[in-house]
Amino acid sequence: MIIYFTGTGNSLTTARILAGSLDDEAFHINEAVDMDPSQEKIIGLVYPCYYNDMPNAVKDFVKKFKFNKTTYIFGILTHGGDPGNSIHTFQALLAEKGLDLSYGNDILMPVNSRIMYGRVTTDIQIRVKNQKKIVKRFTSDVSSRRKNSTGFKKKMVPAIMSNLSNSSLGKRLVMKKVDSDRCIQCGTCVKVCSLKNIKIKKDKVLIGKSCTDCLACMHWCPKAAIGFGRRNVKREQQYHHPNVKLKDIILQEQQ
Ligand SMILES: Cc1cc2nc3c(=O)[nH]c(=O)nc-3n(C[C@H](O)[C@H](O)[C@H](O)COP(=O)(O)O)c2cc1C
């Protein structure tokens, strides 16, 4: 069983490649959370790095999900160059439940947070091209039930950075805003928000407080009407994995 969380498809496609080559299935955390994994021989969690750490929505999932003690559990992180403590957090959350992370690894993918941090500096094509080859390596490790401890150790600087980002000031700096001149109330943002944190009321898009910062609303908006703080997003700054379509991001329950 492969479980994923995604905003722009890097983790979704990684999960799908893994599932395909392991003859398994990939489920979004919202679909997986109530499933019974007791018969699963392996469980893999694929997720993006946010602020040097695991996304808060994924942490909540790990806390809730009923992992089985005898299952081979592995984590695969997709990131833009700085994985920080993301794998460590998975291992630490499992340890709190008396479970082991058997294997962890990470893959460099296109950065989808560039609106916050400035212009595009990464080569999307190269990273996407390398993805299959790298994921096949993970498949081979998982198939042979390889164990490792890559990224398990907590690093202090990334821990400070993620604490700052999760502080109320950090949250305020990246608060989403909707440009009402561009917004056509099409509802795409509502559908791609897997936390159901966006609503349209009286022709206005309202973004709630339980955002996990996946940026799906911003990247998938057909009018590029969702931005950060004072920053508007430009169309050319929007990103999604080239093999992913809008319908792949919208969960059945959101359709
Ligand atoms: C809010 C936010 C914070 C991010 N922080 C980091 C980071 O600290 N280090 C890093 O390497 N990449 C960071 N990224 C980039 C993503 O981890 C990367 O692009 C990931 O593959 C996106 O996965 P997805 O397409 O499945 O959503 C961040 C992305 C977002 C949206």
The ligand as an SDF file (V2000), in Angstrom:
LIG
                    3D

 31 33  0  0  0  0  0  0  0  0999 V2000
    5.2160   25.6270    1.5820 C   0  0  0  0  0  0  0  0  0  0  0  0
    6.3510   24.9050    0.9450 C   0  0  0  0  0  0  0  0  0  0  0  0
    7.5620   24.7960    1.5890 C   0  0  0  0  0  0  0  0  0  0  0  0
    8.6230   24.0980    0.9930 C   0  0  0  0  0  0  0  0  0  0  0  0
    9.7760   23.9460    1.6960 N   0  0  0  0  0  0  0  0  0  0  0  0
   10.7910   23.2190    1.1690 C   0  0  0  0  0  0  0  0  0  0  0  0
   11.9890   22.9830    1.9200 C   0  0  0  0  0  0  0  0  0  0  0  0
   12.1390   23.3940    3.0760 O   0  0  0  0  0  0  0  0  0  0  0  0
   12.9830   22.2640    1.3380 N   0  0  0  0  0  0  0  0  0  0  0  0
   12.8650   21.7650    0.0510 C   0  0  0  0  0  0  0  0  0  0  0  0
   13.7940   21.1280   -0.4250 O   0  0  0  0  0  0  0  0  0  0  0  0
   11.7320   21.9420   -0.6700 N   0  0  0  0  0  0  0  0  0  0  0  0
   10.6840   22.6510   -0.1430 C   0  0  0  0  0  0  0  0  0  0  0  0
    9.5270   22.8310   -0.8660 N   0  0  0  0  0  0  0  0  0  0  0  0
    9.4310   22.2460   -2.2330 C   0  0  0  0  0  0  0  0  0  0  0  0
    8.6470   20.9410   -2.2550 C   0  0  0  0  0  0  0  0  0  0  0  0
    9.0340   20.0880   -1.2030 O   0  0  0  0  0  0  0  0  0  0  0  0
    8.8110   20.1730   -3.5730 C   0  0  0  0  0  0  0  0  0  0  0  0
    8.6420   20.9710   -4.6720 O   0  0  0  0  0  0  0  0  0  0  0  0
    7.8810   18.9580   -3.5910 C   0  0  0  0  0  0  0  0  0  0  0  0
    8.3670   18.0090   -4.5000 O   0  0  0  0  0  0  0  0  0  0  0  0
    6.4480   19.3070   -3.9530 C   0  0  0  0  0  0  0  0  0  0  0  0
    5.6840   18.1280   -3.9540 O   0  0  0  0  0  0  0  0  0  0  0  0
    4.2310   18.0100   -4.5910 P   0  0  0  0  0  0  0  0  0  0  0  0
    4.3410   18.3770   -6.0550 O   0  0  0  0  0  0  0  0  0  0  0  0
    3.8740   16.5770   -4.4140 O   0  0  0  0  0  0  0  0  0  0  0  0
    3.3250   18.9310   -3.8650 O   0  0  0  0  0  0  0  0  0  0  0  0
    8.4650   23.5020   -0.2870 C   0  0  0  0  0  0  0  0  0  0  0  0
    7.2220   23.6200   -0.9240 C   0  0  0  0  0  0  0  0  0  0  0  0
    6.1710   24.3000   -0.3290 C   0  0  0  0  0  0  0  0  0  0  0  0
    4.8500   24.3790   -1.0280 C   0  0  0  0  0  0  0  0  0  0  0  0
  1  2  1  0
  2  3  1  0
  2 30  2  0
  3  4  2  0
  4  5  1  0
  4 28  1  0
  5  6  2  0
  6  7  1  0
  6 13  1  0
  7  8  2  0
  7  9  1  0
  9 10  1  0
 10 11  2  0
 10 12  1  0
 12 13  2  0
 13 14  1  0
 14 15  1  0
 14 28  1  0
 15 16  1  0
 16 17  1  0
 16 18  1  0
 18 19  1  0
 18 20  1  0
 20 21  1  0
 20 22  1  0
 22 23  1  0
 23 24  1  0
 24 25  2  0
 24 26  1  0
 24 27  1  0
 28 29  2  0
 29 30  1  0
 30 31  1  0
M  END
$$$$
